[in-house]
Amino acid sequence: MGTSEVVVPEPVLRELEAHGPDDPTVRAIRDMDWISLVTGPKIAPGIAAWDLGAGESAVLSLAKSEPGAWAVIDDGEARRCARSLSIPDIGTLGLVLLAKRVGRTPLARPVVERLRASGMYLSDVVINQALERMGE
């Protein structure tokens, strides 16, 4: 994987497809040429022991197998698993803030608002604290 390549394991896509074919994340995975879909990796035993969902387990196993890769996960238990196994992780909100910090988006708030409008749960308190730290 390249340093800025986005790779999505198939189990993640299958979970997202439950939201329907018009789900914006499903469309992005299918339509964006900078997102690669890969078959699910073999689940590492240390990750399987956590009994996480198929998508979270696949993301963590893929990140564990690729030096320098980060797992993008929002599930609290999956994030605890990542940290216990020293797998670098970041949540969706953190990814949006990082995109602003490195100049990929001029403002984080509109991106966060689109995420919420598409069904992602983010509390007002968490959003406001994060955006305040970013000067928004």
N, C-alpha and C positions, 0 to 999 in steps of 0.2 A: 504494500500500500504506500502511496505517496504521502507526503507530509500534510497535504490538505485534501486528500481524497476522502469522500464520504462513501462508506460501504454499509449497506443494510442487509442483514441476514434475512433469508426468506421467512423464517418464523415471525419476524416482526411485521413484515408485509401481510402475512396471513391474519395476524391479530388486528391490524389496522383495517383490513378489508371488511371486517365485521361492521364497521361504521358505514359501509356502502362505497360504491365506486366513485362517488363525487367527493369523498373525503379529501381535503386539500393535501394532506400528507401522502395519501395513496397516489394522487395525481402527480405530486412532485417526484415521488420515487420512480414512477413510470415515465415521466416526461423530461426530467432534467438530465442532461448528458453528463453532468459531474457527479451524479449519484449512481453507484454501482450496486446491483442486487447480486448477492452471493448465496449459494446453498448454505444451509445452516451448518456451522462447524460442529464437530464432535464436542459434546458438553464435557468440560473438564470435571473430574470427580469432585474436586473441592467446591465447585460451583453447584453441581447436582445435589450435593448434600444440603444445600440451602432450600431446596424444593421451591424454587421461584417459577414464574411462568416461563413458557417456551421462548418468548421473545427476549425477556431479560436474561435468561440463561445463555441464549445464543449470542447476544450482544457482549456479555461479559466474557464468554469463552473466546470469542473473536478478538476482543481487546487484549485478553491475556496472552493469546498466541502471536500477536503482532507487536513487536517492540516499538514503543513510541506512540501506540494507539491509545485513544481515549474512548471510554464507554459513555455514550450519551444516554442517560437513564434518569427518570424522575421518580420511580418507585423507591420508597424509603428503605425497604428491606434489601432490595437489589443494591442500593448505594452502600448500605452497611456491609454487604457481602464484598463489594468492590474494595472498600477500604480495608477490610480484614485480609484480603488477598493482595493488597498493594496494587490494585488495578486503577490507573488514573480515571476519574469520572468527572462528568459535568452534567448539570441538568439543563433542560431547555431554556429556562430563564438565564442561566449562566452563559449559555451559548449565545443568546441574543445580546447580552451585555458585552461579551467578548467581541462579537461582530461589530458593535459600536466602537469599542476601544481600539480595534485595529483598522477602523475606517471602512468596513464593509457595508455599513448602514449609517446614515447621518443621525438618526434618532432611533432609540429603542422602543419608546412608547407606542408608536403606530404598529410595530411588529408584535409587541405584547398584546395590544388590543385585537389584532387580527387572530392571534392564537386563542384568545379568550372567546372571540366571536365564533370560532370554528369548534368550540367545545372543550378546550383545555382548561382545567381548573387551576387558577392561580388566585390566591387570596389578595384582597386589596392591600392589606398591611404589608405583605411580602413584596408586592409589586411596587408600592409607593416607597418603601425603604430602599429597594434596589435602584429604582430610577432616581431617587434623591441623591444617592451616592454617585450616580452618573451625571448629575447636574441637570436632570430633567424634572 
